[in-house]
Amino acid sequence: MVPAMLDSVSRFSDRVADYVRCRPSYPSGIVDLLQRECGLGANSTVADIGSGTGILTRLLLDSGASVYAVEPNAAMRAAAGQWLGAEPRFHSVTGAAEQTNLDSRSCDLVTAGQAFHWFDRARARAEFQRILRPPGWVALVWNERRTGGSPFLSGYEDILHRWGLDYEKVAATYPDPEALAPFFAPAALRSASFLNLQSLDLDGLRGRLLSASYAPRTPHPHYQPMIDDLERLFTHHQRDGRVELVYDCLLYYAPLL
């Protein structure tokens, strides 16, 4: 059996190109809030944990901060380096939430975009406490895709349930505020939500689906039926050659006392 941590890392290795092209970014309001409430700024040092291809890292760099992008997957780390490597405040680090390989008391803020549900929470909490200096803010971000509200969104969700390899299992790992509160205790958990829209043509929608860790890839027998269903869904609901995925971008944050 593949250890859970290794599986959470390796399952994205063959999805990097689709991830780079087709995953949504995060609303700029996230950075505005972190600047306003958590002291993010040009003098900040941020550890972006599970940084992947650098989607959240890019926004943090745009704030003027220095960012240590900590990522265990070599292919994703290389993609981030290719995109952001010319930025002098970008630092690529081979590491994980449980062992970042960063110095103690070296960071003002720890972030995780679309990654926290893969972490060993007890070990990650201890590691974050080690690398943070007071007041030691942690901010966790997810683009939570809406699974209904329109025939297209419901149809897309149906495809994932029909053909996804372990979609229900992965979806169940996404934490809610009640599950996150113990990680931050005794600090009170704060939260915010931002609307995030992603307009996609057929190639983009296909790539968005294939960037997900639970989507079968060729030559798996579920691959072609899934793609056929997706193309029919697109054809039926597209307007001017595009469809729209809708996300609620959720931000959870607090100091780690």
Secondary structure, DSSP 4 states (H G I P E B T S, - for coil): ---HHHHHHHTTGGGHHHHHHHS----THHHHHHHHHH--STT-EEEEET-TTSHHHHHHHHTT-EEEEEES-HHHHHHHHHHHTT-TTEEEEE-BTTB--PPTT-EEEEEEES-GGGS-HHHHHHHHHHHEEEEEEEEEEEEEE---SSHHHHHHHHHHHHH-SSHHHHHHTS--HHHHHHHHTTSPPEEEEEEEEEEE-HHHHHHHHHTSTTS--TTSTTHHHHHHHHHHHHHHH-BTTBEEEEEEEEEEEEE--
